[in-house]
Amino acid sequence: MKYVILADLDPEIGVEIEAQPEKIQELIDKWRAQDLLGMYFALTSRRLTIIVEADNEDVFFEALHATWLLTLDYPEVYPVVNVDEFPDLLRRAGVS
């Protein structure tokens, strides 16, 4: 399953995070432990956008938790599928 994760950084928290590059690297490594499709840092809005193929949900939730701890805010998570995968997503959600 593919997911888009959006994490907004509060301006004060963003300054604190920028002062700890090792913490940023730890977070990047958590997301790289999966099939990372893209990771983008928006400098003007202080938003982190991550696109990942989450084959292992344990690793996925570990990375989400690390993001939450670093940003002090729970990221928005959106499952995304292409047109071929959409029927499977509906079945997984219990819609037949």
Rosetta blueprint (number, residue, H / E / L):
1 M L
2 K E
3 Y E
4 V E
5 I E
6 L E
7 A E
8 D E
9 L L
10 D L
11 P H
12 E H
13 I H
14 G H
15 V H
16 E H
17 I H
18 E H
19 A L
20 Q L
21 P H
22 E H
23 K H
24 I H
25 Q H
26 E H
27 L H
28 I H
29 D H
30 K H
31 W H
32 R H
33 A L
34 Q L
35 D E
36 L E
37 L E
38 G E
39 M E
40 Y E
41 F E
42 A E
43 L L
44 T L
45 S L
46 R L
47 R E
48 L E
49 T E
50 I E
51 I E
52 V E
53 E E
54 A L
55 D L
56 N L
57 E H
58 D H
59 V H
60 F H
61 F H
62 E H
63 A H
64 L H
65 H H
66 A H
67 T H
68 W H
69 L H
70 L H
71 T H
72 L L
73 D L
74 Y L
75 P L
76 E E
77 V E
78 Y E
79 P E
80 V E
81 V L
82 N L
83 V L
84 D L
85 E L
86 F H
87 P H
88 D H
89 L H
90 L H
91 R H
92 R H
93 A L
94 G L
95 V L
96 S L
